[in-house]
Amino acid sequence: MKKVYQFIVVALLLFTTQQSIIAQKKYEAPKLSNPNSWSLILVPDTQNYVKYQRNQGTLDLMTAWISENVDSLNIKMVLCTGDLVEQNDMIVPNGKNGNQTSRQQWMAVSRMFGRLDGQVPYVLAAGNHDYGYKGVEHRGSNYNTYFPAHKNQANYKLLSAAAKNAGGHPSLENAAFDFTAPNGRKFLFMTLEFAPRDTIVQWAKNVVDEDRYKDHTVAVLTHSYLNAKNQRIEKENYPVKDANYGEAVWKKLVEPSKNIQLVFSGHIGGADDFKAHVGFKVDKNKGGKKVSQMAFNAQAMGGGWQGNGGDGWLRILEFLPDNKTVKVHTFSPFFAASPATKHLAWSTESYNDFSFSLD
């Protein structure tokens, strides 16, 4: 009995010490490591924020934080990995997987990104949940209704190409944005629909190969591309045909290129397991340039698929003035908002905090 008592005392002391260390850890707000850097903010899948009314405030907080830090972090671009809503075209929510109609979900995500309108460009991928009824039963989407090309004037100034969606209408589901960074490096940010059709892959290839973009660094944003094992996704069991997933997009578009150096995606996840939400790998394209491929999501953090939507996590990519180095940090404005949780606001594991370089 005495040994048991001693064990309990030791355990309590260790726990108290650990909690004290956590409590004493000094919180530091995000800042640039070099005042001449610029930032890109990567927002993960937003579907679990908007499907419940109670979760929408967290996404609102995230976009408000971006708006408040445009100047201090020199934010020049915002990307979202897709699955903007949980159900694209549902008029009766079942209450188990959300209590908001699709219209309410689309209105919410449009309103929350809308606080950035005219302030900073944002490019949003269309995910599988943004099509069909509940999940890409067909390629019809409400995307173009709530995110038309004219919505954000900061986007419109950069828009250089757009393809027709499955309904035959030009939209930002497949579009390219010509952007010159503060340090002079030229970028082309290109977004592709979920599992893009062959015609879209060919359209993207034609745009990337245009002579006017030969000196650009091309960044491709598409929803489903990389898994948590750092492998490109080869196949998924969705009913749509004429679909190109990660490996096919690599072989048909990214690898043959001479100027695609970045690929961003989301889609993946596992309940409250951050490592299951992320992936990163580097390969070379036919031009001999490194292609950094990143998957980032957080939708099941904070309680799983019916939890709080993702604990407010986003990524800050700092592009240093050497025109090569990119520092990646994973941060939660949600945790940072309260003194009681500020010590949780940074995810510093190696898969969430690292750097890579551009050629």
N, C-alpha and C positions, 0 to 999 in steps of 0.2 A: 504493500500500500504506500509505503514511504517513497519507493522508486517511482510509482505512478504520479504521486504528488510532485516530486522533483521534476519529472518530465513535463508536467502541465505548467509548472512555474517557468521552466526554461522556454517552453513553447510560447508562453505569454510574453516573456521578455523579448524574444526574437520578433514576435509579431509587433509589439509596441515600438521596438527599435526601427523596424522596417517602415511602419506607418509614420514615425517621426522623420525619417529620412525623406519619405515622399512629401510630407507636409513642408519640410524645409527646402525642398528643391525649388530654386528660383525660376519663375516663369519669365521667359523672354518673348516679346511679341515678334512676329516675323519682320525681318529687315533684309535688305540686300547686303551681300558680302562685299560688293563693290558698288559705289554710288553711280557708276556709269553702266551698270547692267540694266537689263529689261526683263520683265517677267511674262510668262504664260501661265494661266491658271487652268488646270484640268479638273473638271467636275465629273464625278462618276454618274452612273445610271440614277435617274431621279424617280423612277416608277414607284418605289415604296414610300417616298415622301408625299407624293400627290394622291395616292389611292385612299389614304385615310385623312380626314380633315384635321385630326389631331397632330399629324406629322408635318403638315404644310408649313408651319411656322419655322421649322428647322431649315428648310430650303430657302425660305424668305430671309432668314438670318445669314445664310451662306452668300446669297447674292448681294445682300446689304453690305456684308463684310468686304466683298470684292469691290463694290462701289466706293466704299470708304477708303480703300487702300490703292486705288488706281494710281494716285500720285506717289505715295510713299514707296510702293513697290514697282513703280513704273510699269504697270500692267498694260500691255499692248494687244493681248489676244486672250480670249477665253474659249476653251473647247469643252464640249460635253460628249460623253461616249455613247449616248443614245438610251433607248428605252425611256423616253421622256415621260410616258404614262404607262400604267399597268394594263389597261384595256383601251384599245383605240376607238371602239364603237359599241359601247355597252350602255343601255339606257336603264337597266335595273341592276344595281349592285347587289351581290349576295350577302354582304356584311362580313363574310369570313375572309375574303381576299380583297378587302377594301369596302368603304362605305360611300364612295363618291362615284357618280356617273362619269362616263368618259368625257362628256362635255365639261363637267366640273374639273376633271383632272387636266384637260388641255387648257382650260381657262387659267387654272392655277399656275401651271408651269410657264405659260405665256406671260402672265402678269409678273411672275417673279424674275424671269430673265429680262422682262420689260424695263425694270429699274436701271438696266445697263444701256438701254436704247439711247443712241446719240452720244454715249460716253466712251464705250469701248466695243470693238467688234467681238461677236461671239458666233462660233460655228458649232452647230448641234447635229450630231449623227442621228439618223433614224434607225431605231432598233426593231427587233422582231415584235415587241409589244406595241409598237406604233403603227402596225399594219393589221388588217383583218378585223375580227371581232374581239377576241381575247388575246390572240397571239398568232399573227401572220397566216391565218387561214386563206388569205388572198393578199394581193399587194395594194389594195386600196388603203389610203391613209388620210387622216385629218391634219397631217403635218402642215400642208401648204395653206390651210385655212387659218391656223394660229401662228405660223411663222412664215408669212409671205416675204418676198424679197424686199419689199419697201418698209418692213416693220422697223428695222434698225438702220438709221442713216449711216452709222459708223460702218456697218457691213456693206451697205450699198456702194459706198465710195471705193471699196476694194473688190467688189464682185466683177470677175472678168470672164466667167463662163458658167453656163448652167445647162443641164440636160433635161429631157422630158421624163417625168415619172411614168409609172405603169399606166396611168390614166391618160397619158398623152399631153400633160401640161408641164411647161418648164417650172421647176421648183428648186428650192435649196436642198432638197434631199440628195441631189447630185450637183455639186457646184464647186467652183474654184475661186479663191480670193488671193489677189496679188498684193503682197505686203512687203514693205521695206522697213527693216528693223532700224532702231536708232543708231546702231553702229554701222549701218550701210549694207548689211547682208540682205539679199533679196530672197524672200520666201514665197512659195505658192502653197497655200493651205487648201486641200481638196477633201471634200467629204463625199462618201459613197453610201448609197442605200444599204440596208441590211442584205447580206448575201447577194451582192450586186449581180444583175443580169449580164449576160455576155455583151449585149449592146452597150451597157454602161461601162463595163471594163474596157471595151474598145474605145468608147468615147474618152475615158480618162487617159488611156494610152496616147490617143491622138493629141489631147491637150498638153500632156506632159512633154511630148516630143516636139511641140512647136518651137521654132527657132527662138522666139522671144523669151522662152523660159529655160534656155540651155544653161544659163548661168545662175538659175534660181536653185535654192534648196527646197525640194518638194516634201511636204508633210501630208500624209494620207490619214484621214480619220474615217474609220468604219467600225461598226458595232461589234461584229463577231470576227475575230482574227487569231488571237493568241490565247492559250490556256494557262493554267497555273503551273504546269510542268514546263513552261517556256517552249511549248511546241505550238506550231501553227495548226489550227483546227482544220481537219480534213473533211468531215461530214457531220451533219446534224439531221435529226429526224423531224423536219418541218415539211408541211404539205406543199409548199411552193416549189415549182420546178424552175429550171434555168437559173440556178443559184450557185454562186461562187463563194465559198468560205475561205478561211485564212490561207491555206496552202495553195488553193487555186488562184487567189488574188496575188500571192507571192509569185507564182510561176508565170502568170499571164501579164502582170502589170509591174510589180515592184522589182523583181530580179532583173528583167530585161532592161530596165531603165538605167540612165546614167546620172540622174539627178534626184531620185527619191532617196532621202536619207532618214526619214522619220515615218513611223506608222503608229497610230494611237488607236486603242480599242477598249471595250469594256466587256459587258455580257456575263462574265464568269463570276462565281461566288460560292461560298459555303457558310453555313450558319455560324456567325460569331468567330470565324477563322479568317483573319486578315490575309494570311498567306494564300488562301484559296481564292482570293479576289484579285491577285496581282500576278504579273508575269513580265519578263524582260529578256530579250536576246538581241544579239548583234550578228548580222551576216553581211556579206558584201554583194552589191549589185553587179551587173555586167560592166558597169563603168569603173569597177574597182573601188567604189566608195562604200564606207560602212553605212549600214542601215540599222538604226536603233529602233527596235520594235517593243512597244510598251502596252501592256494591258493594265488598266486600273479601274477598280470598282470597289464599292463598300456597302452595297445595298442590304446585305444581311447582317452587317455589324449593328450592334445595339438591339439584340433580341431576335435575330433571325428574320425570316420572310414576313412575319407579322409584327415585327418590332418597330423601332422608331424611325426606320428608313435609312440608317447608315451613319449614325453618330456625328453627322456633319463633316465628314472627312472630305478633303480635297487636296490637290497637289499644287505646289508652287514650283515651277521650273524657271530657274534663274539663268538667263543667257548672258554669260560674262563678255566684257568688251574685247577679249582676245579673239572673238568670232569663232571659237571652237568649243569651249567648255560649257557644259550645261549641268547645273546643280539641281538635284531633285529632292524636295522636302515634302513630307506628308503632314498636314496640319488640320485641326478641327476648330473652326470658329465657334462651334457649339460648345465644346468643352472650355474654350478660352473665354467665353462670355461670363463665367462665374468664378470668383475667387476660390470657391470650394472644389472646382474641377480643373483649374488652370494647369495643374501638374500633369494632366492627362492629354493636353492639347497637341502634343507632338508624338508621332510614331517614328521612333529612331532605329527600328530594326533595319538590317542591311538591305532588305527587299523593299523598304519604304523610304530610305534615306541614302542616296548614292549620287554619283556623278558619271557622266559619259561625255564623249567628245564627237564633234562633227568634223568631217573632212573638208 
